[in-house]
Amino acid sequence: MSSLILVLFQLVDSFTVFRLLEESGLARLTAMEQKGVYDRGQPLVQFGILIATSLTLAIVPLVARTSRNVSGRSADMYARLAFRVSFLFAFAAAVGLTFVMPYVNETLFKTREQSWTLIIFSWQIVWMSLLLIMTAMLHGLGKVRVPAVLLISGLVVKVICNLLLLPIWGIAGAAVAGNIGLALIVFGLLLYFKKVWPLQFAPVSYYSWLVGAGMAMSAVVLGWLLLADSFYLPVHQAALAQHLLR
């Protein structure tokens, strides 16, 4: 269920986004174009999730095995490591896409239309990565019922938020609805995990260092974009003008 939750969210969008856009007053062709733009975020999110979870899901069997050991190395270390590595890569991927999304959008689809919506959509990488890690660890502990209920609840919230936000914000509302549904699942899993296994995944300093690293990465990317625009665009425009004159 945890692996299918993003697919189920896509299924909800397939039945609601186009219909609600059309009912809100958009022409049929425009609504279809907007739905197509919204769907651009899916492969980007899936790629980010793959990067964030490919390493950490390999740690989960160690958590399940060591949690049953009476003596020897504690499972706490592996659980903390899985959470921190997943959060690190997911946060870095989301922050990176936030600043390069207009350029990625233009490179892949020849337009920067609705880049802001795709930025909102891309933050689902963080929620999905944490969701996959925690559900996998809980499954290793034999806890499956509560996570299943939380996943279904998040799907219901996604449907309700789509119905409420799409007529107001368009496809950006659908992206916000996805984040709300996944965030609800993640926070519910965190609370349940604390009840089942009282474990501090990371100290406050970890999150502060993570935010600082994200700000540093953002400064480098923004600096490079400004530098590239100031040097590349005049040269490109001059070359284009010379080509047209010929």
C-alpha positions in Angstrom: 0.0 0.0 0.0 2.8 2.4 0.8 4.4 1.8 -2.6 1.1 2.3 -4.3 0.0 5.4 -2.5 1.6 7.8 -5.1 -0.1 5.8 -7.9 -3.4 6.0 -6.0 -3.0 9.8 -5.7 -2.5 9.8 -9.5 -5.7 7.8 -9.9 -7.6 10.4 -7.8 -6.1 13.2 -10.0 -7.1 11.3 -13.1 -10.8 11.3 -12.0 -10.9 14.8 -10.5 -8.5 17.3 -12.0 -9.8 17.5 -15.6 -13.4 17.3 -14.5 -13.1 20.0 -11.9 -11.1 22.3 -14.1 -13.8 22.0 -16.8 -16.5 22.6 -14.2 -14.7 25.7 -12.9 -15.1 27.4 -16.3 -12.1 26.4 -18.3 -12.5 25.4 -21.9 -12.2 21.7 -22.5 -8.9 22.0 -24.5 -7.4 24.4 -21.9 -8.4 22.0 -19.1 -6.7 19.1 -21.0 -3.6 21.2 -21.4 -3.5 22.1 -17.7 -3.8 18.4 -16.8 -0.9 17.6 -19.1 1.2 20.3 -17.5 0.3 18.9 -14.0 1.3 15.4 -15.0 4.9 16.6 -15.8 5.6 16.5 -12.1 5.1 12.7 -11.8 8.3 11.5 -13.3 10.3 14.2 -11.5 8.9 13.1 -8.1 9.4 9.4 -8.9 13.0 10.0 -9.8 13.6 12.0 -6.6 12.0 9.3 -4.5 14.2 6.6 -6.2 17.3 8.6 -5.2 16.2 9.2 -1.7 15.0 5.7 -0.8 17.3 3.3 -2.8 20.0 3.5 -0.2 17.8 3.6 2.9 15.5 0.8 2.0 18.6 -1.5 2.1 19.0 -0.6 5.7 15.4 -1.6 6.7 16.1 -5.4 6.9 18.8 -4.7 9.4 16.3 -2.8 11.5 13.9 -5.8 11.4 16.7 -8.3 12.2 18.4 -6.4 15.0 15.1 -5.4 16.7 14.6 -9.1 17.5 18.1 -9.6 18.9 18.3 -9.8 22.7 22.0 -8.9 22.7 24.4 -7.4 20.2 24.1 -4.2 18.2 20.9 -2.2 18.8 18.4 -1.5 16.0 18.2 2.1 17.1 21.3 3.0 15.1 20.0 1.5 11.9 16.5 3.1 12.3 18.1 6.6 12.9 20.5 6.1 9.9 17.6 5.1 7.6 15.5 8.1 8.6 18.4 10.6 8.4 19.7 9.5 5.0 16.2 9.4 3.5 15.4 12.9 4.8 18.8 14.2 3.7 18.5 13.1 0.1 14.8 13.9 -0.2 15.2 17.4 1.2 18.2 18.0 -1.1 16.2 16.8 -4.1 13.2 19.0 -3.3 15.3 22.1 -2.6 17.3 21.6 -5.8 14.2 21.1 -8.0 12.7 24.2 -6.4 15.4 26.4 -7.9 16.0 24.7 -11.2 12.4 23.7 -12.0 11.7 26.6 -14.5 14.8 25.5 -16.4 14.0 21.8 -16.2 10.5 22.5 -17.3 11.7 24.5 -20.3 14.4 21.9 -21.2 12.1 18.9 -21.1 8.8 20.5 -22.3 9.9 23.8 -24.1 7.9 26.0 -21.8 8.1 27.3 -18.2 4.3 27.2 -17.8 3.1 26.4 -14.3 6.6 25.9 -12.9 5.3 27.1 -9.5 2.8 24.3 -9.5 5.5 21.8 -10.3 7.7 23.2 -7.5 4.8 22.5 -5.1 4.4 19.1 -6.6 8.1 18.2 -6.2 7.9 18.6 -2.4 6.0 15.4 -2.3 9.4 13.8 -2.6 10.1 14.6 1.1 6.8 13.2 2.3 6.9 10.0 0.2 10.5 9.2 1.1 9.7 9.4 4.9 6.5 7.5 4.4 8.2 4.6 2.6 11.0 4.4 5.2 8.7 4.4 8.2 6.1 2.0 6.8 8.9 -0.4 5.9 10.3 -0.2 9.4 6.9 -0.7 11.0 6.3 -3.6 8.7 9.5 -5.1 9.9 8.2 -4.8 13.5 5.0 -6.5 12.5 2.9 -3.3 12.7 0.7 -3.0 9.6 -2.9 -2.2 10.6 -2.4 1.4 11.8 -0.1 2.3 8.9 -2.8 0.9 6.5 -5.5 3.0 8.1 -3.3 6.1 7.9 -2.6 5.5 4.2 -6.4 5.2 3.5 -7.0 8.3 5.6 -4.4 10.2 3.5 -6.1 9.1 0.3 -9.5 10.3 1.5 -7.9 13.7 2.5 -6.4 13.9 -1.0 -9.9 13.5 -2.5 -11.5 16.1 -0.3 -8.7 18.6 -0.8 -8.9 18.2 -4.5 -12.6 18.9 -4.4 -12.1 22.0 -2.3 -8.8 23.5 -3.7 -9.0 22.7 -7.4 -11.9 25.1 -8.2 -10.0 27.9 -6.3 -6.3 27.4 -7.3 -6.5 25.1 -10.4 -3.8 22.5 -10.8 -1.8 24.2 -8.0 -4.6 23.2 -5.7 -4.2 19.6 -6.7 -0.4 19.8 -6.0 -1.2 21.3 -2.5 -3.8 18.6 -1.9 -1.2 15.9 -2.6 1.2 17.5 -0.1 -1.5 17.8 2.6 -2.5 14.1 2.2 1.0 12.8 2.3 2.0 15.1 5.2 -1.0 13.8 7.2 0.2 10.2 6.7 3.8 11.1 7.7 2.8 12.9 10.9 0.4 10.1 11.8 3.2 7.5 11.2 5.6 9.6 13.3 3.2 9.7 16.3 2.5 6.0 16.0 6.2 5.2 15.6 6.9 7.1 18.9 4.3 5.0 20.6 5.5 1.7 19.3 9.2 2.5 19.5 10.2 5.6 21.6 13.1 6.7 19.4 14.5 10.1 18.5 15.3 9.9 14.9 17.6 13.0 14.9 18.5 15.8 17.3 17.5 19.4 16.6 21.0 20.2 15.4 20.6 17.7 12.5 17.6 19.7 11.2 19.4 23.0 11.7 22.4 21.7 9.8 20.1 20.4 7.1 18.4 23.8 6.6 21.8 25.5 6.6 23.1 23.1 3.9 19.9 23.7 1.9 20.4 27.5 2.1 24.0 27.1 1.0 23.1 24.9 -1.9 20.3 27.4 -2.9 22.8 30.3 -2.8 25.2 28.5 -5.0 22.5 27.6 -7.5 21.1 31.1 -7.6 24.5 32.6 -8.0 25.3 30.3 -10.9 22.0 31.1 -12.5 22.6 34.8 -12.3 26.1 34.4 -13.6 25.1 32.2 -16.4 22.3 34.6 -17.4 24.5 37.6 -17.4 27.2 36.0 -19.6 25.3 33.5 -21.7 22.3 35.4 -22.7 24.1 38.4 -24.3 26.4 36.0 -26.2 23.4 33.9 -27.3 21.4 37.0 -28.4 24.4 38.3 -30.4 24.9 35.0 -32.1 21.2 34.8 -32.9 21.2 38.3 -34.4 24.3 37.5 -36.5 22.7 34.4 -37.8 19.5 36.2 -38.7 21.5 38.9 -40.5 23.1 36.2 -42.7 
